[in-house]
Amino acid sequence: MSKERKPAIIRKPVFDEDAVLRFVAAASMAEPKSAKGENNDGIVQLTISLKSDIHAALTKEAARKSRSVEEQVRKILTKHLG
């Protein structure tokens, strides 16, 4: 005797229209980017790939100096490139 399976009930998503409007309004007030990956302060977002041992050393050094990894990378690059 096997149990009969009930069909899955699929419900349409319900959106809070006011929440959607608030989200859109907040997004439209955000500072526009002047170029791809660059904000108005001249900061460019950079994505790099590192070997895990280099990443571990970077993370360890950042923690030792009470910095974020981002701050540590910025300090290193500024020191070596000016």
C-alpha positions as CSV (number, residue, x, y, z in Angstrom):
1,M,0.0,0.0,0.0
2,S,1.6,3.2,-1.1
3,K,0.5,6.6,-0.1
4,E,-0.9,8.8,-2.7
5,R,1.1,11.9,-3.4
6,K,-0.7,15.2,-3.4
7,P,0.1,17.5,-6.3
8,A,2.4,20.4,-5.4
9,I,0.6,23.7,-4.9
10,I,2.3,26.4,-6.9
11,R,1.4,29.9,-5.9
12,K,2.1,33.1,-7.8
13,P,4.4,35.5,-5.9
14,V,2.8,38.4,-4.2
15,F,4.6,41.7,-4.4
16,D,4.2,44.6,-2.0
17,E,3.7,47.4,-4.5
18,D,4.6,50.1,-2.0
19,A,7.9,48.3,-1.1
20,V,8.7,48.0,-4.8
21,L,8.1,51.7,-5.4
22,R,10.2,52.6,-2.4
23,F,13.0,50.4,-3.7
24,V,12.9,52.0,-7.2
25,A,12.8,55.5,-5.7
26,A,15.8,54.8,-3.5
27,A,17.7,53.3,-6.5
28,S,17.0,56.3,-8.6
29,M,18.4,58.6,-5.9
30,A,21.7,56.6,-5.8
31,E,24.8,58.3,-7.1
32,P,25.3,57.5,-10.8
33,K,28.5,55.9,-11.9
34,S,30.5,57.9,-14.3
35,A,32.1,54.9,-16.1
36,K,32.0,51.2,-15.9
37,G,33.2,50.2,-12.4
38,E,34.1,53.8,-11.5
39,N,32.2,56.0,-9.1
40,N,32.3,59.8,-8.9
41,D,35.3,59.8,-6.5
42,G,37.6,58.3,-9.1
43,I,37.6,54.9,-7.4
44,V,37.6,51.9,-9.8
45,Q,36.5,48.4,-8.7
46,L,39.1,45.8,-9.5
47,T,38.6,42.0,-9.5
48,I,41.7,39.8,-9.4
49,S,42.5,36.1,-9.0
50,L,45.1,35.0,-6.5
51,K,46.6,31.7,-5.5
52,S,45.2,30.6,-2.2
53,D,48.5,30.9,-0.3
54,I,48.9,34.5,-1.5
55,H,45.4,35.3,-0.4
56,A,46.0,33.6,3.0
57,A,49.1,35.7,3.5
58,L,47.3,38.9,2.4
59,T,44.4,38.1,4.8
60,K,46.8,37.3,7.7
61,E,48.8,40.5,7.1
62,A,45.6,42.6,6.9
63,A,44.3,41.1,10.2
64,R,47.7,41.7,11.9
65,K,47.5,45.4,10.9
66,S,43.8,45.6,11.8
67,R,42.8,46.4,8.2
68,S,40.4,45.0,5.8
69,V,41.9,43.0,2.9
70,E,40.8,45.9,0.6
71,E,42.6,48.5,2.7
72,Q,45.7,46.3,2.7
73,V,45.8,45.8,-1.0
74,R,45.3,49.6,-1.5
75,K,48.2,50.3,0.8
76,I,50.5,47.8,-0.9
77,L,49.6,49.2,-4.4
78,T,50.0,52.8,-3.3
79,K,53.4,52.0,-1.7
80,H,54.7,50.3,-4.8
81,L,53.1,52.4,-7.6
82,G,52.9,55.8,-6.0
